[in-house]
Amino acid sequence: MIAIHTKSGHFAPGWVAYCHENDIAFKEVDCFTSDIIQQLRGCTALLWHWPHHDYRAQLFARQLIASVEEMGLLVFPNTATCWHYDDKVGQKYLLEAIDAPLIPTFVFYDRRSALEWIEETTFPKVWKLRGGAGSQNVHLVRSRQAARKIVKRSFGSGWNNSRFHAFRDRIWHFRRDRALGTFLNIGRGAARIVFPRKETVSSVKQSGYVYFQEFVPNNTFDIRIQVIGNRAFGLKRFVRSGDFRASGSGQLEYDPCQLPLECVEIAFDVCGQLNAQSLAFDFVVKSGRYLIVEISYAFPASFYSPCPGYWDSSLNWQAGPITPERFILEDVLHALDGGLSDVG
């Protein structure tokens, strides 16, 4: 029997529906309860899609997954897939260790080393906090003076997740769409500044480090490739007007002819080296070569629904609907021993 955390996450409804449709025995569990280990006794697998913005999951998800693996259960996401999730610092070391084509990335843990590097490097650079998605906590640093201010705060008062990021995004989307819905979202964003979500106020302050990446100019888009097992699919995301970031723009192209096979090959290769069940890759092009910006195991399943198909690991195109949550569950079932391995 497989266990599915059904209290949160984008994938749980699809997993549950698949089990009902295919007569797969499953058990609903709650990973946030103190007796979760007891709940999992007698199960063969655990599926739990935990998002980066869930501050409670960030406290213990990785530790619970490692513990459940010690019980002999197959877990999605497993440790190899998620330990570096929403951790750009961890991803830097991981991708460098396997010699993946990562954008040059620099991390410092003391003010002096950071300031010395600032005097020697060129600008602009991209500054990021280790966590955040949708272009959150990402800024273009155009000068040494601006970089010094970031270093001073990084080793001083530190950084909290900004309450204003989502509000600015809502304004940008209204300017783009000029629709009633996006206009009303501005009001909702303003309310969140005054009455922030619990996860915002509960997030841990970031300090004691500073992280920069090389800025790659003249990119009008980035490439997002998602790998699940032996399938890869993706999309092109266009950069926002007057900005350098594509993430969160909402301007997307799903035509597979617009997606470089070089990115697909890199994504398959990195997933294989890391023994990852599923990873999303963001790429930009520099001097004709595609480089990884960051990786992530989690994503909204509906984000990929318009994709017309996927590449298999031999780079053969397979046309058909994209249902990421079902792909994941099928891979879990095939990895289990016994009769379940023939399902799907």
C-alpha positions in Angstrom: 0.0 0.0 0.0 1.2 3.5 -0.8 0.7 6.5 1.5 -0.3 9.9 0.1 -0.1 13.1 2.0 -3.4 14.7 1.0 -3.5 17.8 3.3 -1.5 20.1 0.9 0.5 20.2 -2.3 -0.4 20.4 -6.0 0.0 16.7 -6.9 -2.2 14.9 -4.2 -5.5 15.2 -6.1 -4.0 13.7 -9.2 -2.4 10.9 -7.2 -5.6 10.1 -5.5 -7.6 10.2 -8.7 -5.1 7.8 -10.4 -5.4 5.3 -7.5 -9.2 5.3 -7.7 -9.2 4.9 -11.5 -6.6 2.0 -11.4 -7.7 0.3 -8.2 -4.5 1.0 -6.4 -4.6 0.6 -2.7 -3.5 3.7 -0.9 -3.7 5.4 2.5 -4.2 9.1 3.2 -1.7 10.3 5.7 -0.8 13.7 7.3 2.9 14.3 7.4 2.4 17.2 9.9 1.2 14.9 12.7 3.5 13.7 15.4 2.7 10.0 14.7 3.4 10.1 11.0 6.0 7.3 11.4 3.3 5.1 12.9 0.9 6.0 10.2 3.4 4.7 7.6 3.9 1.2 9.2 2.9 -1.4 6.6 3.2 1.0 3.7 5.7 0.6 0.8 5.9 4.2 -0.4 5.1 7.8 0.6 4.2 10.6 -1.8 4.3 14.1 -0.5 4.6 17.2 -2.7 5.8 19.9 -0.3 6.2 23.5 -1.6 9.0 25.9 -0.7 6.6 28.5 0.7 5.3 26.1 3.4 7.4 27.2 6.3 6.3 24.2 8.4 7.5 21.7 5.7 10.8 23.6 5.4 11.3 22.8 9.1 11.3 19.1 8.9 10.5 17.7 5.4 14.0 16.7 4.5 14.6 15.0 7.9 11.3 13.1 7.7 12.0 11.9 4.2 15.5 10.6 5.2 13.9 8.9 8.2 11.2 7.2 6.1 13.8 6.0 3.6 15.6 4.4 6.6 12.3 2.4 7.2 12.8 1.0 3.6 10.0 3.0 2.0 10.2 4.5 -1.4 9.6 8.2 -1.1 8.7 10.9 -3.6 10.6 13.2 -3.5 13.5 11.1 -2.2 16.5 12.7 -0.6 18.5 12.9 -3.8 15.7 14.8 -5.5 14.8 17.3 -2.8 17.6 18.0 -0.3 18.8 21.0 -2.4 15.2 22.3 -3.1 14.8 26.0 -2.7 18.5 26.2 -1.7 20.5 28.0 -4.3 23.6 27.8 -2.2 23.3 24.0 -2.0 22.7 23.8 -5.7 25.9 25.7 -6.5 28.0 23.1 -4.8 26.0 20.2 -6.1 26.1 21.3 -9.7 29.8 22.3 -9.5 30.6 18.8 -8.0 29.3 17.0 -11.1 30.7 19.6 -13.5 27.3 20.6 -14.7 27.1 23.7 -17.0 26.1 26.2 -14.2 26.3 30.0 -14.6 29.4 31.2 -12.6 28.2 31.5 -9.0 29.9 33.0 -6.0 29.1 32.6 -2.3 30.8 34.3 0.6 30.5 33.7 4.4 32.3 36.7 5.7 32.2 40.4 5.0 35.9 40.8 4.2 36.0 38.1 1.5 32.9 39.5 -0.1 34.2 43.1 -0.2 37.6 42.0 -1.6 35.8 40.1 -4.4 33.6 43.1 -5.2 36.7 45.2 -5.8 38.1 42.7 -8.3 35.0 41.6 -10.2 32.9 43.4 -12.8 29.3 44.5 -12.8 26.4 44.1 -13.1 25.9 40.9 -11.1 22.7 39.1 -10.0 22.2 39.0 -6.3 19.9 36.3 -4.8 18.8 34.9 -1.5 19.2 31.2 -1.2 15.4 30.7 -1.3 12.4 32.0 -3.2 10.6 31.4 -6.5 9.0 33.4 -9.3 11.9 35.9 -9.3 11.4 36.6 -5.6 14.6 37.7 -3.8 16.4 38.2 -7.1 17.9 41.6 -8.1 20.3 43.1 -10.6 23.3 44.8 -8.9 24.7 47.4 -11.3 27.6 48.8 -9.3 30.2 48.2 -6.6 28.5 50.7 -4.4 25.2 48.8 -4.6 27.0 45.5 -4.0 28.7 46.9 -0.9 25.3 47.9 0.6 24.0 44.4 0.0 27.1 42.9 1.7 26.7 45.2 4.7 23.1 44.2 5.2 23.8 40.5 4.6 26.3 40.5 7.4 24.3 42.9 9.5 20.6 43.1 10.0 19.9 40.4 7.3 16.9 39.9 5.0 13.3 38.8 5.4 11.1 37.7 2.5 9.7 41.0 1.1 6.0 41.6 1.5 6.2 43.9 -1.5 7.4 41.4 -4.1 4.0 39.9 -4.8 2.4 43.4 -4.7 4.8 44.7 -7.4 4.2 41.5 -9.5 0.4 42.2 -9.3 0.9 45.7 -10.6 3.1 44.4 -13.4 0.5 41.8 -14.4 -2.3 44.5 -14.4 -0.2 46.7 -16.7 0.3 43.7 -19.0 -3.3 42.4 -19.1 -5.4 45.5 -18.2 -8.2 43.2 -16.9 -10.6 43.4 -14.0 -9.1 40.3 -12.4 -5.6 41.6 -12.4 -6.9 45.0 -11.1 -8.6 43.4 -8.2 -5.4 41.4 -7.5 -3.7 44.7 -6.7 -6.1 45.2 -3.9 -5.5 41.7 -2.6 -1.8 42.3 -2.7 -2.1 45.6 -0.8 -4.1 43.7 1.9 -1.2 41.2 2.2 1.2 44.0 2.9 -0.9 45.0 5.9 -2.0 41.4 6.8 0.8 39.1 5.6 0.4 35.4 5.4 1.7 33.4 8.3 4.4 31.8 6.2 5.7 35.3 5.4 6.1 36.4 9.0 7.3 33.0 10.1 10.1 32.8 7.5 13.7 32.7 8.8 15.8 35.8 8.4 18.6 35.4 5.9 22.0 36.6 7.1 25.6 35.5 7.4 26.2 34.9 3.7 25.9 36.6 0.3 25.3 35.0 -3.1 25.9 36.4 -6.6 25.7 35.0 -10.1 27.1 36.3 -13.3 24.7 38.4 -15.3 24.1 37.2 -18.8 22.9 40.2 -20.9 20.7 40.3 -24.0 18.6 37.3 -23.1 14.9 37.8 -24.1 13.8 34.5 -22.7 14.9 31.5 -20.6 14.2 27.8 -21.1 12.4 25.7 -18.5 12.9 21.9 -18.9 11.2 19.5 -16.6 12.4 15.9 -16.3 10.3 13.1 -14.7 11.9 9.7 -15.0 12.6 9.1 -18.7 10.4 12.0 -19.9 11.4 15.6 -20.5 9.1 18.5 -21.6 9.2 22.2 -21.2 8.5 25.7 -22.4 10.1 29.1 -23.2 9.5 32.0 -20.8 9.9 35.5 -22.1 11.6 38.2 -20.1 9.3 40.9 -18.7 9.3 44.2 -20.4 11.9 46.5 -18.8 13.3 43.7 -16.7 16.0 41.0 -16.9 13.9 38.2 -15.4 11.7 35.7 -17.1 10.4 33.7 -14.1 6.9 34.8 -13.2 6.3 36.8 -16.4 3.4 34.6 -17.5 4.5 35.0 -21.1 5.1 31.4 -22.2 5.7 29.5 -25.4 5.0 25.7 -25.5 6.1 24.9 -29.0 8.7 22.1 -28.7 10.4 23.4 -31.8 11.4 26.5 -29.8 13.2 24.3 -27.2 16.8 23.5 -27.8 17.6 19.8 -27.6 20.9 20.8 -25.9 18.9 21.8 -22.8 16.9 18.5 -22.9 20.2 16.5 -23.1 21.7 18.4 -20.2 18.6 18.0 -18.1 18.6 14.2 -18.6 22.3 13.9 -17.9 22.2 15.9 -14.7 19.1 14.0 -13.4 20.9 10.8 -14.1 24.1 11.8 -12.3 22.1 13.0 -9.3 19.8 10.0 -9.3 16.9 12.4 -9.1 13.3 11.3 -9.7 12.2 14.7 -11.1 13.9 18.1 -11.6 13.0 21.3 -13.3 15.9 23.3 -14.9 16.1 26.9 -15.8 18.5 27.7 -18.7 19.9 30.9 -20.3 22.2 31.1 -23.2 25.7 32.6 -23.0 28.0 32.7 -26.0 25.9 30.1 -27.8 26.0 27.7 -24.8 23.1 27.0 -22.5 23.8 27.2 -18.8 21.8 26.2 -15.8 20.5 29.0 -13.6 18.9 26.9 -10.9 16.9 23.6 -10.3 13.8 22.6 -8.5 11.9 19.4 -7.8 8.5 21.1 -7.2 6.2 22.9 -9.6 2.5 23.4 -10.2 1.3 20.4 -12.3 -1.0 22.7 -14.3 1.9 24.8 -15.4 2.8 22.1 -18.0 -0.7 21.1 -19.2 -0.4 23.0 -22.5 2.8 21.0 -23.4 1.9 18.9 -26.5 4.2 15.9 -25.5 7.6 14.9 -24.2 11.0 13.6 -25.2 12.0 10.2 -24.0 15.6 9.6 -22.7 16.6 8.7 -26.3 15.3 12.1 -27.4 12.4 10.6 -29.4 9.3 12.9 -29.3 6.2 11.4 -27.8 3.0 13.4 -28.5 0.3 13.3 -26.0 -1.1 14.9 -22.8 1.2 15.9 -20.0 0.1 14.9 -16.5 3.1 15.3 -14.3 1.5 13.9 -11.1 0.5 10.7 -13.0 4.0 10.3 -14.5 5.4 10.5 -10.9 3.0 8.0 -9.5 3.6 5.6 -12.4 7.4 5.8 -11.8 6.9 5.1 -8.1 4.6 2.1 -8.9 7.1 0.7 -11.4 9.9 1.0 -8.9 8.1 -1.0 -6.2 8.4 -4.8 -6.0 5.4 -7.1 -6.6 2.3 -6.8 -8.8 2.0 -3.0 -8.6 5.0 -2.7 -10.9 2.8 -3.7 -13.9 0.2 -0.9 -13.4 0.0 2.0 -15.8 
